[in-house]
Amino acid sequence: MQLNKAEQTALLQPLSNDARILYILGIKPTAEESSGATATLNYKSLLSILNAKEEKYTLGRQVNSLIKELLSVGLVNFQDEIELNHSFNGKTLILPLITMKADEYSRLHLNWHAMHIDWLPNKKLITDLAKLLGIIDYDYTTNELGDFIAYWLGRPVSQFSEYQWTQKFVFNLKKMRLAHGFKNVEKVGQQIVQTKAGIHADENAKNLVAKYNKTNTQ
């Protein structure tokens, strides 16, 4: 089993060694190379890997904590929408980095920053992540982008890599596409899709964000 450059870069982010071990020995070996999907999580087998020499872990929530570390640096995603305070046992993960070219996204893990008003998601990454997560319509409107930027401008202490910002935006798109009451033109399966959507921030979106930011500072 080999780690590509993107995985190596992500694993060098602030993580506990146990989280790294869980990814390398417990999670990645079960993943399909073509889709990135893992076998369903099994607490018993994961605990046996983590407790190879001494019994440090006994509870499922301790495993969950390590998986959340891997989530935070973009090494894993959940295949389906889940509650992070619930059990992960029996859930399936997606390993987005193993299906991507090593040099293509590794640099995105190195560029950490707070949200800014001119931010745009990485075009290639948003397409790849959307396909991995089964999002049918991943074109987005300026309002969707503006709402996302405005939300995170109100949280200036939050800093993430460029990969993670795009990942968060894609998860937000998935939530919107599955939301009831989303104004739609067509429904495909469980997802609401639109026939037309903008892909660049325009002046209206920037004005909306500026207005929101000004309100928060008053």
PyMOL CGO cylinders between C-alpha atoms (Angstrom):
from pymol import cmd
from pymol.cgo import CYLINDER

trace = [
    CYLINDER, 0.00, 0.00, 0.00, 1.43, 3.35, -1.03, 0.3, 1, 1, 1, 1, 1, 1,
    CYLINDER, 1.43, 3.35, -1.03, 0.50, 6.88, -0.06, 0.3, 1, 1, 1, 1, 1, 1,
    CYLINDER, 0.50, 6.88, -0.06, 0.38, 9.41, -2.86, 0.3, 1, 1, 1, 1, 1, 1,
    CYLINDER, 0.38, 9.41, -2.86, 1.81, 12.90, -2.47, 0.3, 1, 1, 1, 1, 1, 1,
    CYLINDER, 1.81, 12.90, -2.47, -1.56, 14.47, -1.66, 0.3, 1, 1, 1, 1, 1, 1,
    CYLINDER, -1.56, 14.47, -1.66, -2.12, 11.98, 1.17, 0.3, 1, 1, 1, 1, 1, 1,
    CYLINDER, -2.12, 11.98, 1.17, 1.40, 12.49, 2.51, 0.3, 1, 1, 1, 1, 1, 1,
    CYLINDER, 1.40, 12.49, 2.51, 0.90, 16.25, 2.56, 0.3, 1, 1, 1, 1, 1, 1,
    CYLINDER, 0.90, 16.25, 2.56, -2.43, 15.94, 4.37, 0.3, 1, 1, 1, 1, 1, 1,
    CYLINDER, -2.43, 15.94, 4.37, -0.96, 13.52, 6.92, 0.3, 1, 1, 1, 1, 1, 1,
    CYLINDER, -0.96, 13.52, 6.92, 1.73, 16.10, 7.76, 0.3, 1, 1, 1, 1, 1, 1,
    CYLINDER, 1.73, 16.10, 7.76, -0.95, 18.54, 8.90, 0.3, 1, 1, 1, 1, 1, 1,
    CYLINDER, -0.95, 18.54, 8.90, -1.57, 18.84, 12.68, 0.3, 1, 1, 1, 1, 1, 1,
    CYLINDER, -1.57, 18.84, 12.68, -2.82, 15.34, 13.54, 0.3, 1, 1, 1, 1, 1, 1,
    CYLINDER, -2.82, 15.34, 13.54, -2.27, 12.90, 16.37, 0.3, 1, 1, 1, 1, 1, 1,
    CYLINDER, -2.27, 12.90, 16.37, -0.08, 9.91, 15.52, 0.3, 1, 1, 1, 1, 1, 1,
    CYLINDER, -0.08, 9.91, 15.52, -2.99, 7.63, 16.38, 0.3, 1, 1, 1, 1, 1, 1,
    CYLINDER, -2.99, 7.63, 16.38, -5.12, 9.35, 13.74, 0.3, 1, 1, 1, 1, 1, 1,
    CYLINDER, -5.12, 9.35, 13.74, -2.35, 8.78, 11.20, 0.3, 1, 1, 1, 1, 1, 1,
    CYLINDER, -2.35, 8.78, 11.20, -2.13, 5.11, 12.20, 0.3, 1, 1, 1, 1, 1, 1,
    CYLINDER, -2.13, 5.11, 12.20, -5.89, 4.73, 11.92, 0.3, 1, 1, 1, 1, 1, 1,
    CYLINDER, -5.89, 4.73, 11.92, -5.82, 6.11, 8.37, 0.3, 1, 1, 1, 1, 1, 1,
    CYLINDER, -5.82, 6.11, 8.37, -2.78, 4.17, 7.17, 0.3, 1, 1, 1, 1, 1, 1,
    CYLINDER, -2.78, 4.17, 7.17, -3.51, 0.80, 8.78, 0.3, 1, 1, 1, 1, 1, 1,
    CYLINDER, -3.51, 0.80, 8.78, -7.21, 0.79, 9.55, 0.3, 1, 1, 1, 1, 1, 1,
    CYLINDER, -7.21, 0.79, 9.55, -9.01, 2.79, 6.89, 0.3, 1, 1, 1, 1, 1, 1,
    CYLINDER, -9.01, 2.79, 6.89, -7.05, 3.05, 3.64, 0.3, 1, 1, 1, 1, 1, 1,
    CYLINDER, -7.05, 3.05, 3.64, -6.43, -0.72, 3.22, 0.3, 1, 1, 1, 1, 1, 1,
    CYLINDER, -6.43, -0.72, 3.22, -10.20, -1.26, 2.97, 0.3, 1, 1, 1, 1, 1, 1,
    CYLINDER, -10.20, -1.26, 2.97, -10.78, 1.43, 0.31, 0.3, 1, 1, 1, 1, 1, 1,
    CYLINDER, -10.78, 1.43, 0.31, -11.44, 0.78, -3.36, 0.3, 1, 1, 1, 1, 1, 1,
    CYLINDER, -11.44, 0.78, -3.36, -8.88, 2.56, -5.54, 0.3, 1, 1, 1, 1, 1, 1,
    CYLINDER, -8.88, 2.56, -5.54, -11.41, 3.45, -8.23, 0.3, 1, 1, 1, 1, 1, 1,
    CYLINDER, -11.41, 3.45, -8.23, -14.15, 4.98, -6.06, 0.3, 1, 1, 1, 1, 1, 1,
    CYLINDER, -14.15, 4.98, -6.06, -12.34, 5.75, -2.80, 0.3, 1, 1, 1, 1, 1, 1,
    CYLINDER, -12.34, 5.75, -2.80, -15.14, 4.06, -0.82, 0.3, 1, 1, 1, 1, 1, 1,
    CYLINDER, -15.14, 4.06, -0.82, -14.09, 2.11, 2.27, 0.3, 1, 1, 1, 1, 1, 1,
    CYLINDER, -14.09, 2.11, 2.27, -15.58, -0.97, 3.86, 0.3, 1, 1, 1, 1, 1, 1,
    CYLINDER, -15.58, -0.97, 3.86, -18.12, -0.10, 6.55, 0.3, 1, 1, 1, 1, 1, 1,
    CYLINDER, -18.12, -0.10, 6.55, -16.43, 1.05, 9.74, 0.3, 1, 1, 1, 1, 1, 1,
    CYLINDER, -16.43, 1.05, 9.74, -16.07, -1.63, 12.39, 0.3, 1, 1, 1, 1, 1, 1,
    CYLINDER, -16.07, -1.63, 12.39, -15.15, -0.38, 15.84, 0.3, 1, 1, 1, 1, 1, 1,
    CYLINDER, -15.15, -0.38, 15.84, -13.91, -3.78, 16.99, 0.3, 1, 1, 1, 1, 1, 1,
    CYLINDER, -13.91, -3.78, 16.99, -11.36, -4.16, 14.21, 0.3, 1, 1, 1, 1, 1, 1,
    CYLINDER, -11.36, -4.16, 14.21, -10.26, -0.52, 14.42, 0.3, 1, 1, 1, 1, 1, 1,
    CYLINDER, -10.26, -0.52, 14.42, -9.76, -0.78, 18.19, 0.3, 1, 1, 1, 1, 1, 1,
    CYLINDER, -9.76, -0.78, 18.19, -7.61, -3.87, 17.72, 0.3, 1, 1, 1, 1, 1, 1,
    CYLINDER, -7.61, -3.87, 17.72, -5.32, -1.90, 15.38, 0.3, 1, 1, 1, 1, 1, 1,
    CYLINDER, -5.32, -1.90, 15.38, -5.10, 1.06, 17.75, 0.3, 1, 1, 1, 1, 1, 1,
    CYLINDER, -5.10, 1.06, 17.75, -4.41, -1.20, 20.73, 0.3, 1, 1, 1, 1, 1, 1,
    CYLINDER, -4.41, -1.20, 20.73, -1.67, -3.28, 19.09, 0.3, 1, 1, 1, 1, 1, 1,
    CYLINDER, -1.67, -3.28, 19.09, 0.74, -2.99, 22.04, 0.3, 1, 1, 1, 1, 1, 1,
    CYLINDER, 0.74, -2.99, 22.04, -1.38, -1.55, 24.85, 0.3, 1, 1, 1, 1, 1, 1,
    CYLINDER, -1.38, -1.55, 24.85, -5.06, -0.91, 25.44, 0.3, 1, 1, 1, 1, 1, 1,
    CYLINDER, -5.06, -0.91, 25.44, -5.33, 2.84, 24.95, 0.3, 1, 1, 1, 1, 1, 1,
    CYLINDER, -5.33, 2.84, 24.95, -8.76, 2.87, 23.32, 0.3, 1, 1, 1, 1, 1, 1,
    CYLINDER, -8.76, 2.87, 23.32, -11.90, 1.13, 24.56, 0.3, 1, 1, 1, 1, 1, 1,
    CYLINDER, -11.90, 1.13, 24.56, -14.81, 3.26, 23.33, 0.3, 1, 1, 1, 1, 1, 1,
    CYLINDER, -14.81, 3.26, 23.33, -16.33, 3.98, 19.93, 0.3, 1, 1, 1, 1, 1, 1,
    CYLINDER, -16.33, 3.98, 19.93, -16.37, 7.70, 20.64, 0.3, 1, 1, 1, 1, 1, 1,
    CYLINDER, -16.37, 7.70, 20.64, -12.58, 7.61, 20.95, 0.3, 1, 1, 1, 1, 1, 1,
    CYLINDER, -12.58, 7.61, 20.95, -12.39, 6.18, 17.43, 0.3, 1, 1, 1, 1, 1, 1,
    CYLINDER, -12.39, 6.18, 17.43, -14.84, 8.89, 16.32, 0.3, 1, 1, 1, 1, 1, 1,
    CYLINDER, -14.84, 8.89, 16.32, -12.49, 11.55, 17.68, 0.3, 1, 1, 1, 1, 1, 1,
    CYLINDER, -12.49, 11.55, 17.68, -9.64, 10.25, 15.51, 0.3, 1, 1, 1, 1, 1, 1,
    CYLINDER, -9.64, 10.25, 15.51, -11.87, 10.09, 12.45, 0.3, 1, 1, 1, 1, 1, 1,
    CYLINDER, -11.87, 10.09, 12.45, -12.91, 13.70, 13.06, 0.3, 1, 1, 1, 1, 1, 1,
    CYLINDER, -12.91, 13.70, 13.06, -9.22, 14.63, 12.96, 0.3, 1, 1, 1, 1, 1, 1,
    CYLINDER, -9.22, 14.63, 12.96, -8.96, 12.98, 9.53, 0.3, 1, 1, 1, 1, 1, 1,
    CYLINDER, -8.96, 12.98, 9.53, -12.11, 14.81, 8.43, 0.3, 1, 1, 1, 1, 1, 1,
    CYLINDER, -12.11, 14.81, 8.43, -10.58, 18.13, 9.47, 0.3, 1, 1, 1, 1, 1, 1,
    CYLINDER, -10.58, 18.13, 9.47, -7.65, 17.79, 7.04, 0.3, 1, 1, 1, 1, 1, 1,
    CYLINDER, -7.65, 17.79, 7.04, -9.64, 16.37, 4.12, 0.3, 1, 1, 1, 1, 1, 1,
    CYLINDER, -9.64, 16.37, 4.12, -8.33, 12.81, 4.24, 0.3, 1, 1, 1, 1, 1, 1,
    CYLINDER, -8.33, 12.81, 4.24, -11.80, 11.31, 4.64, 0.3, 1, 1, 1, 1, 1, 1,
    CYLINDER, -11.80, 11.31, 4.64, -15.42, 12.21, 4.03, 0.3, 1, 1, 1, 1, 1, 1,
    CYLINDER, -15.42, 12.21, 4.03, -18.57, 10.32, 4.88, 0.3, 1, 1, 1, 1, 1, 1,
    CYLINDER, -18.57, 10.32, 4.88, -20.38, 8.79, 1.94, 0.3, 1, 1, 1, 1, 1, 1,
    CYLINDER, -20.38, 8.79, 1.94, -23.74, 9.91, 3.35, 0.3, 1, 1, 1, 1, 1, 1,
    CYLINDER, -23.74, 9.91, 3.35, -24.85, 12.82, 5.49, 0.3, 1, 1, 1, 1, 1, 1,
    CYLINDER, -24.85, 12.82, 5.49, -24.43, 11.91, 9.16, 0.3, 1, 1, 1, 1, 1, 1,
    CYLINDER, -24.43, 11.91, 9.16, -24.60, 13.49, 12.60, 0.3, 1, 1, 1, 1, 1, 1,
    CYLINDER, -24.60, 13.49, 12.60, -21.06, 13.82, 13.92, 0.3, 1, 1, 1, 1, 1, 1,
    CYLINDER, -21.06, 13.82, 13.92, -22.19, 13.25, 17.50, 0.3, 1, 1, 1, 1, 1, 1,
    CYLINDER, -22.19, 13.25, 17.50, -23.69, 9.86, 16.61, 0.3, 1, 1, 1, 1, 1, 1,
    CYLINDER, -23.69, 9.86, 16.61, -22.00, 6.48, 16.17, 0.3, 1, 1, 1, 1, 1, 1,
    CYLINDER, -22.00, 6.48, 16.17, -19.82, 6.00, 13.08, 0.3, 1, 1, 1, 1, 1, 1,
    CYLINDER, -19.82, 6.00, 13.08, -19.94, 2.21, 13.39, 0.3, 1, 1, 1, 1, 1, 1,
    CYLINDER, -19.94, 2.21, 13.39, -21.25, 0.68, 10.15, 0.3, 1, 1, 1, 1, 1, 1,
    CYLINDER, -21.25, 0.68, 10.15, -20.81, 3.92, 8.17, 0.3, 1, 1, 1, 1, 1, 1,
    CYLINDER, -20.81, 3.92, 8.17, -18.87, 4.17, 4.91, 0.3, 1, 1, 1, 1, 1, 1,
    CYLINDER, -18.87, 4.17, 4.91, -16.10, 6.67, 4.29, 0.3, 1, 1, 1, 1, 1, 1,
    CYLINDER, -16.10, 6.67, 4.29, -14.84, 8.17, 1.03, 0.3, 1, 1, 1, 1, 1, 1,
    CYLINDER, -14.84, 8.17, 1.03, -11.11, 8.83, 0.68, 0.3, 1, 1, 1, 1, 1, 1,
    CYLINDER, -11.11, 8.83, 0.68, -11.04, 11.67, -1.86, 0.3, 1, 1, 1, 1, 1, 1,
    CYLINDER, -11.04, 11.67, -1.86, -7.27, 11.95, -2.13, 0.3, 1, 1, 1, 1, 1, 1,
    CYLINDER, -7.27, 11.95, -2.13, -6.63, 8.39, -3.34, 0.3, 1, 1, 1, 1, 1, 1,
    CYLINDER, -6.63, 8.39, -3.34, -8.65, 8.97, -6.52, 0.3, 1, 1, 1, 1, 1, 1,
    CYLINDER, -8.65, 8.97, -6.52, -6.88, 12.20, -7.42, 0.3, 1, 1, 1, 1, 1, 1,
    CYLINDER, -6.88, 12.20, -7.42, -3.54, 12.86, -9.08, 0.3, 1, 1, 1, 1, 1, 1,
    CYLINDER, -3.54, 12.86, -9.08, -0.87, 13.35, -6.45, 0.3, 1, 1, 1, 1, 1, 1,
    CYLINDER, -0.87, 13.35, -6.45, 0.54, 16.68, -7.65, 0.3, 1, 1, 1, 1, 1, 1,
    CYLINDER, 0.54, 16.68, -7.65, -2.83, 18.14, -8.54, 0.3, 1, 1, 1, 1, 1, 1,
    CYLINDER, -2.83, 18.14, -8.54, -4.13, 18.91, -5.06, 0.3, 1, 1, 1, 1, 1, 1,
    CYLINDER, -4.13, 18.91, -5.06, -1.20, 18.65, -2.65, 0.3, 1, 1, 1, 1, 1, 1,
    CYLINDER, -1.20, 18.65, -2.65, -0.49, 22.38, -2.94, 0.3, 1, 1, 1, 1, 1, 1,
    CYLINDER, -0.49, 22.38, -2.94, -4.07, 23.15, -1.83, 0.3, 1, 1, 1, 1, 1, 1,
    CYLINDER, -4.07, 23.15, -1.83, -3.31, 21.59, 1.56, 0.3, 1, 1, 1, 1, 1, 1,
    CYLINDER, -3.31, 21.59, 1.56, -0.45, 24.04, 2.11, 0.3, 1, 1, 1, 1, 1, 1,
    CYLINDER, -0.45, 24.04, 2.11, -2.37, 27.28, 1.57, 0.3, 1, 1, 1, 1, 1, 1,
    CYLINDER, -2.37, 27.28, 1.57, -4.16, 28.06, 4.85, 0.3, 1, 1, 1, 1, 1, 1,
    CYLINDER, -4.16, 28.06, 4.85, -6.15, 31.27, 5.25, 0.3, 1, 1, 1, 1, 1, 1,
    CYLINDER, -6.15, 31.27, 5.25, -9.27, 32.84, 6.70, 0.3, 1, 1, 1, 1, 1, 1,
    CYLINDER, -9.27, 32.84, 6.70, -12.24, 33.47, 4.43, 0.3, 1, 1, 1, 1, 1, 1,
    CYLINDER, -12.24, 33.47, 4.43, -12.05, 36.61, 2.30, 0.3, 1, 1, 1, 1, 1, 1,
    CYLINDER, -12.05, 36.61, 2.30, -14.56, 38.47, 0.16, 0.3, 1, 1, 1, 1, 1, 1,
    CYLINDER, -14.56, 38.47, 0.16, -13.05, 37.48, -3.21, 0.3, 1, 1, 1, 1, 1, 1,
    CYLINDER, -13.05, 37.48, -3.21, -12.79, 33.76, -2.44, 0.3, 1, 1, 1, 1, 1, 1,
    CYLINDER, -12.79, 33.76, -2.44, -13.76, 31.24, -5.12, 0.3, 1, 1, 1, 1, 1, 1,
    CYLINDER, -13.76, 31.24, -5.12, -13.73, 27.43, -4.85, 0.3, 1, 1, 1, 1, 1, 1,
    CYLINDER, -13.73, 27.43, -4.85, -11.16, 25.53, -6.88, 0.3, 1, 1, 1, 1, 1, 1,
    CYLINDER, -11.16, 25.53, -6.88, -12.95, 24.62, -10.13, 0.3, 1, 1, 1, 1, 1, 1,
    CYLINDER, -12.95, 24.62, -10.13, -11.35, 21.23, -10.70, 0.3, 1, 1, 1, 1, 1, 1,
    CYLINDER, -11.35, 21.23, -10.70, -11.61, 20.18, -7.06, 0.3, 1, 1, 1, 1, 1, 1,
    CYLINDER, -11.61, 20.18, -7.06, -15.26, 21.17, -6.77, 0.3, 1, 1, 1, 1, 1, 1,
    CYLINDER, -15.26, 21.17, -6.77, -16.04, 18.97, -9.78, 0.3, 1, 1, 1, 1, 1, 1,
    CYLINDER, -16.04, 18.97, -9.78, -14.12, 15.97, -8.43, 0.3, 1, 1, 1, 1, 1, 1,
    CYLINDER, -14.12, 15.97, -8.43, -15.55, 16.23, -4.91, 0.3, 1, 1, 1, 1, 1, 1,
    CYLINDER, -15.55, 16.23, -4.91, -19.09, 16.70, -6.20, 0.3, 1, 1, 1, 1, 1, 1,
    CYLINDER, -19.09, 16.70, -6.20, -18.81, 13.55, -8.28, 0.3, 1, 1, 1, 1, 1, 1,
    CYLINDER, -18.81, 13.55, -8.28, -17.40, 11.60, -5.33, 0.3, 1, 1, 1, 1, 1, 1,
    CYLINDER, -17.40, 11.60, -5.33, -20.29, 12.75, -3.13, 0.3, 1, 1, 1, 1, 1, 1,
    CYLINDER, -20.29, 12.75, -3.13, -22.91, 12.02, -5.80, 0.3, 1, 1, 1, 1, 1, 1,
    CYLINDER, -22.91, 12.02, -5.80, -23.96, 15.63, -6.36, 0.3, 1, 1, 1, 1, 1, 1,
    CYLINDER, -23.96, 15.63, -6.36, -25.77, 15.80, -9.68, 0.3, 1, 1, 1, 1, 1, 1,
    CYLINDER, -25.77, 15.80, -9.68, -25.90, 19.58, -10.09, 0.3, 1, 1, 1, 1, 1, 1,
    CYLINDER, -25.90, 19.58, -10.09, -22.71, 21.17, -8.79, 0.3, 1, 1, 1, 1, 1, 1,
    CYLINDER, -22.71, 21.17, -8.79, -22.98, 24.47, -10.63, 0.3, 1, 1, 1, 1, 1, 1,
    CYLINDER, -22.98, 24.47, -10.63, -23.69, 27.14, -8.04, 0.3, 1, 1, 1, 1, 1, 1,
    CYLINDER, -23.69, 27.14, -8.04, -25.38, 30.53, -7.97, 0.3, 1, 1, 1, 1, 1, 1,
    CYLINDER, -25.38, 30.53, -7.97, -23.81, 33.78, -6.86, 0.3, 1, 1, 1, 1, 1, 1,
    CYLINDER, -23.81, 33.78, -6.86, -26.27, 33.82, -3.95, 0.3, 1, 1, 1, 1, 1, 1,
    CYLINDER, -26.27, 33.82, -3.95, -25.07, 30.40, -2.78, 0.3, 1, 1, 1, 1, 1, 1,
    CYLINDER, -25.07, 30.40, -2.78, -21.47, 31.54, -2.97, 0.3, 1, 1, 1, 1, 1, 1,
    CYLINDER, -21.47, 31.54, -2.97, -22.27, 34.86, -1.31, 0.3, 1, 1, 1, 1, 1, 1,
    CYLINDER, -22.27, 34.86, -1.31, -24.12, 33.19, 1.58, 0.3, 1, 1, 1, 1, 1, 1,
    CYLINDER, -24.12, 33.19, 1.58, -21.19, 30.84, 2.17, 0.3, 1, 1, 1, 1, 1, 1,
    CYLINDER, -21.19, 30.84, 2.17, -18.61, 33.64, 2.15, 0.3, 1, 1, 1, 1, 1, 1,
    CYLINDER, -18.61, 33.64, 2.15, -20.78, 35.84, 4.37, 0.3, 1, 1, 1, 1, 1, 1,
    CYLINDER, -20.78, 35.84, 4.37, -21.19, 33.05, 6.92, 0.3, 1, 1, 1, 1, 1, 1,
    CYLINDER, -21.19, 33.05, 6.92, -17.46, 32.45, 7.23, 0.3, 1, 1, 1, 1, 1, 1,
    CYLINDER, -17.46, 32.45, 7.23, -16.51, 36.15, 7.15, 0.3, 1, 1, 1, 1, 1, 1,
    CYLINDER, -16.51, 36.15, 7.15, -18.39, 36.31, 10.44, 0.3, 1, 1, 1, 1, 1, 1,
    CYLINDER, -18.39, 36.31, 10.44, -15.93, 33.73, 11.83, 0.3, 1, 1, 1, 1, 1, 1,
    CYLINDER, -15.93, 33.73, 11.83, -12.53, 35.35, 11.12, 0.3, 1, 1, 1, 1, 1, 1,
    CYLINDER, -12.53, 35.35, 11.12, -10.66, 33.11, 13.57, 0.3, 1, 1, 1, 1, 1, 1,
    CYLINDER, -10.66, 33.11, 13.57, -11.45, 30.08, 11.40, 0.3, 1, 1, 1, 1, 1, 1,
    CYLINDER, -11.45, 30.08, 11.40, -8.56, 29.24, 9.07, 0.3, 1, 1, 1, 1, 1, 1,
    CYLINDER, -8.56, 29.24, 9.07, -8.56, 26.29, 6.68, 0.3, 1, 1, 1, 1, 1, 1,
    CYLINDER, -8.56, 26.29, 6.68, -6.57, 25.11, 3.70, 0.3, 1, 1, 1, 1, 1, 1,
    CYLINDER, -6.57, 25.11, 3.70, -7.78, 25.93, 0.21, 0.3, 1, 1, 1, 1, 1, 1,
    CYLINDER, -7.78, 25.93, 0.21, -8.72, 22.26, -0.15, 0.3, 1, 1, 1, 1, 1, 1,
    CYLINDER, -8.72, 22.26, -0.15, -10.83, 22.38, 3.01, 0.3, 1, 1, 1, 1, 1, 1,
    CYLINDER, -10.83, 22.38, 3.01, -12.62, 25.61, 2.02, 0.3, 1, 1, 1, 1, 1, 1,
    CYLINDER, -12.62, 25.61, 2.02, -13.67, 24.04, -1.27, 0.3, 1, 1, 1, 1, 1, 1,
    CYLINDER, -13.67, 24.04, -1.27, -14.61, 20.83, 0.53, 0.3, 1, 1, 1, 1, 1, 1,
    CYLINDER, -14.61, 20.83, 0.53, -16.82, 22.76, 2.98, 0.3, 1, 1, 1, 1, 1, 1,
    CYLINDER, -16.82, 22.76, 2.98, -18.47, 24.58, 0.08, 0.3, 1, 1, 1, 1, 1, 1,
    CYLINDER, -18.47, 24.58, 0.08, -19.22, 21.29, -1.69, 0.3, 1, 1, 1, 1, 1, 1,
    CYLINDER, -19.22, 21.29, -1.69, -20.76, 19.84, 1.47, 0.3, 1, 1, 1, 1, 1, 1,
    CYLINDER, -20.76, 19.84, 1.47, -22.89, 22.99, 1.72, 0.3, 1, 1, 1, 1, 1, 1,
    CYLINDER, -22.89, 22.99, 1.72, -24.01, 22.51, -1.89, 0.3, 1, 1, 1, 1, 1, 1,
    CYLINDER, -24.01, 22.51, -1.89, -24.99, 18.92, -1.15, 0.3, 1, 1, 1, 1, 1, 1,
    CYLINDER, -24.99, 18.92, -1.15, -27.03, 20.07, 1.83, 0.3, 1, 1, 1, 1, 1, 1,
    CYLINDER, -27.03, 20.07, 1.83, -28.78, 22.67, -0.33, 0.3, 1, 1, 1, 1, 1, 1,
    CYLINDER, -28.78, 22.67, -0.33, -29.49, 20.19, -3.12, 0.3, 1, 1, 1, 1, 1, 1,
    CYLINDER, -29.49, 20.19, -3.12, -31.13, 17.81, -0.66, 0.3, 1, 1, 1, 1, 1, 1,
    CYLINDER, -31.13, 17.81, -0.66, -33.03, 20.50, 1.24, 0.3, 1, 1, 1, 1, 1, 1,
    CYLINDER, -33.03, 20.50, 1.24, -36.82, 20.62, 1.05, 0.3, 1, 1, 1, 1, 1, 1,
    CYLINDER, -36.82, 20.62, 1.05, -38.26, 23.75, -0.47, 0.3, 1, 1, 1, 1, 1, 1,
    CYLINDER, -38.26, 23.75, -0.47, -35.24, 24.51, -2.69, 0.3, 1, 1, 1, 1, 1, 1,
    CYLINDER, -35.24, 24.51, -2.69, -36.58, 26.40, -5.70, 0.3, 1, 1, 1, 1, 1, 1,
    CYLINDER, -36.58, 26.40, -5.70, -36.17, 23.94, -8.53, 0.3, 1, 1, 1, 1, 1, 1,
    CYLINDER, -36.17, 23.94, -8.53, -36.64, 23.36, -12.19, 0.3, 1, 1, 1, 1, 1, 1,
    CYLINDER, -36.64, 23.36, -12.19, -36.11, 19.61, -12.14, 0.3, 1, 1, 1, 1, 1, 1,
    CYLINDER, -36.11, 19.61, -12.14, -35.84, 16.87, -9.56, 0.3, 1, 1, 1, 1, 1, 1,
    CYLINDER, -35.84, 16.87, -9.56, -33.48, 13.95, -10.16, 0.3, 1, 1, 1, 1, 1, 1,
    CYLINDER, -33.48, 13.95, -10.16, -33.78, 11.18, -7.57, 0.3, 1, 1, 1, 1, 1, 1,
    CYLINDER, -33.78, 11.18, -7.57, -33.65, 12.92, -4.19, 0.3, 1, 1, 1, 1, 1, 1,
    CYLINDER, -33.65, 12.92, -4.19, -31.73, 15.95, -5.43, 0.3, 1, 1, 1, 1, 1, 1,
    CYLINDER, -31.73, 15.95, -5.43, -33.14, 19.27, -6.54, 0.3, 1, 1, 1, 1, 1, 1,
    CYLINDER, -33.14, 19.27, -6.54, -31.28, 20.68, -9.56, 0.3, 1, 1, 1, 1, 1, 1,
    CYLINDER, -31.28, 20.68, -9.56, -31.45, 23.91, -11.53, 0.3, 1, 1, 1, 1, 1, 1,
    CYLINDER, -31.45, 23.91, -11.53, -31.00, 24.27, -15.25, 0.3, 1, 1, 1, 1, 1, 1,
    CYLINDER, -31.00, 24.27, -15.25, -28.99, 27.49, -14.98, 0.3, 1, 1, 1, 1, 1, 1,
    CYLINDER, -28.99, 27.49, -14.98, -26.49, 28.57, -12.37, 0.3, 1, 1, 1, 1, 1, 1,
    CYLINDER, -26.49, 28.57, -12.37, -23.70, 31.11, -12.19, 0.3, 1, 1, 1, 1, 1, 1,
    CYLINDER, -23.70, 31.11, -12.19, -20.14, 30.04, -11.50, 0.3, 1, 1, 1, 1, 1, 1,
    CYLINDER, -20.14, 30.04, -11.50, -18.42, 33.35, -10.74, 0.3, 1, 1, 1, 1, 1, 1,
    CYLINDER, -18.42, 33.35, -10.74, -18.93, 35.88, -8.00, 0.3, 1, 1, 1, 1, 1, 1,
    CYLINDER, -18.93, 35.88, -8.00, -20.48, 39.07, -9.40, 0.3, 1, 1, 1, 1, 1, 1,
    CYLINDER, -20.48, 39.07, -9.40, -20.87, 42.54, -7.92, 0.3, 1, 1, 1, 1, 1, 1,
    CYLINDER, -20.87, 42.54, -7.92, -24.28, 41.71, -6.38, 0.3, 1, 1, 1, 1, 1, 1,
    CYLINDER, -24.28, 41.71, -6.38, -22.74, 38.83, -4.40, 0.3, 1, 1, 1, 1, 1, 1,
    CYLINDER, -22.74, 38.83, -4.40, -19.83, 41.00, -3.25, 0.3, 1, 1, 1, 1, 1, 1,
    CYLINDER, -19.83, 41.00, -3.25, -22.24, 43.79, -2.21, 0.3, 1, 1, 1, 1, 1, 1,
    CYLINDER, -22.24, 43.79, -2.21, -24.30, 41.27, -0.25, 0.3, 1, 1, 1, 1, 1, 1,
    CYLINDER, -24.30, 41.27, -0.25, -21.21, 40.06, 1.58, 0.3, 1, 1, 1, 1, 1, 1,
    CYLINDER, -21.21, 40.06, 1.58, -19.97, 43.58, 2.22, 0.3, 1, 1, 1, 1, 1, 1,
    CYLINDER, -19.97, 43.58, 2.22, -23.36, 44.53, 3.69, 0.3, 1, 1, 1, 1, 1, 1,
    CYLINDER, -23.36, 44.53, 3.69, -23.34, 41.46, 5.94, 0.3, 1, 1, 1, 1, 1, 1,
    CYLINDER, -23.34, 41.46, 5.94, -19.79, 42.16, 7.10, 0.3, 1, 1, 1, 1, 1, 1,
    CYLINDER, -19.79, 42.16, 7.10, -20.61, 45.81, 7.83, 0.3, 1, 1, 1, 1, 1, 1,
    CYLINDER, -20.61, 45.81, 7.83, -23.63, 44.78, 9.91, 0.3, 1, 1, 1, 1, 1, 1,
    CYLINDER, -23.63, 44.78, 9.91, -21.52, 42.39, 11.99, 0.3, 1, 1, 1, 1, 1, 1,
    CYLINDER, -21.52, 42.39, 11.99, -18.96, 45.09, 12.78, 0.3, 1, 1, 1, 1, 1, 1,
    CYLINDER, -18.96, 45.09, 12.78, -21.49, 47.63, 14.01, 0.3, 1, 1, 1, 1, 1, 1,
]
cmd.load_cgo(trace, "trace")
